[in-house]
């Protein structure tokens, strides 16, 4: 497994950061943000580290964390583009190989196989 160069930027540009925030972190009053590392003291010369991920604590905010409408539209657009261009293929492969997309609990191999969909031609 190879690391993705500039992982924070990748997650942000693909909409996966939007997905992580919306589906996982916001309900706990937290958000993950890609922050550029171009201003002191965060100047980094390494091309692979142009941005970093920062967890924002918004647990005290009344009503929790919500995207503004424009942020929602932009994040959903980036995510849908990524899914259409790359993500759907990987999800289809995973579903065919292991019979699930989200691992809610450990699944022994012999139990996962009966639920796998037939291979597409």
N, C-alpha and C positions, 0 to 999 in steps of 0.2 A: 504494500500500500504506500503510494508516494504522497507527500504533502502537496497541497495546492498552494501555489505561489500567491502571496497576498490574500490569505484566506478571508479576512474581514471584508475586503472589497468584493471578493467573489460572492460571499453570502449576501451582501447588500445588493449587488448588481443583478443577481439571479432571482431576487425576491424570496430566497430561502430565509433570510433574516426576518422579513415580514412574517413568514409562515411560523418561524420559531417564536417570535414575539406574540403573534395573534393566538396561536394554538397552545402555547406552553406558558410563557412568562407573564403575560398581562394579567391573567387571572390571579396571579400571586402578588400583583402590585409591582412587578419588576419589568424592566425592558433591557434589551441588549442593543447597543448602538455601535456602529462602525465610526470611529473617530480618526480623522487624518492626523498623521504624525509629522506635520510640516512646521509647526510653531514650537519655539523653545518652551519647556525643556524636552519636548517630544520629537526633536529632529532626529530622523533616522536616515542614514545613507543607504541602507540595504533596500534594494528594489522590491524584495519579497515582503517588506514590512512597511508599506506606505500608509497603512491604517491598522488600527488595533480594535478589538472589541472591548467595550466598557459596559458593565452592568449598572443600570440606573435604578436606585431604590425609590419607588413611588408608592410604597405601602401605606403611607399616611394620607395620600390623595383620596378625597371623597369620591366614591364611585369607581375607583381603580383607574387603570390605564386604558385609554381609548385613542384610536387613530383619528385625526382630523379627516374629514371626507376626502380631501385631495390626497392625503398620505395613503388612505385606504385604496383609492383608485390606482395610484402609482405603484404601490406595493403589489396589489393584485395583478396589475398589468405585467410587471416584471416577472412575477411568479408564473403566470399563465404562459408567457413567452418561453420561459425556461422549460416548463413542463412540455410544451408543444415541441420545442426544438431538441430536448435531450431527456428530460425527466421521465416522460411517459414510457420510453423504451426501457429504461432501467427498472421502472416499477413493474412493467409487464414481465421482464426477465425474472425479477424477484418473485412475483406471484406464481409464475410457472415453475420455478425451481423449488421454492419452499412452501408455497401455498398460502402465503400471507404477505401483507404489506407492513403492518405495524405489529411488532412483537410485544404483546401485552404481558406475557409470562413465558418462562422457558418452555419450549415445545420440543419434545424428543423427536428425532428424525423420523422414526417409524410412525408417529402420530401426524406429522406434518404432511407426509407424502399422500395419504388418501384424499386430502383436500386440495391438492394441486390441480390446476386446470390443465386440460390437454394442450400439448404443444401446438402452436399455430404453424401453418405451412407457409 
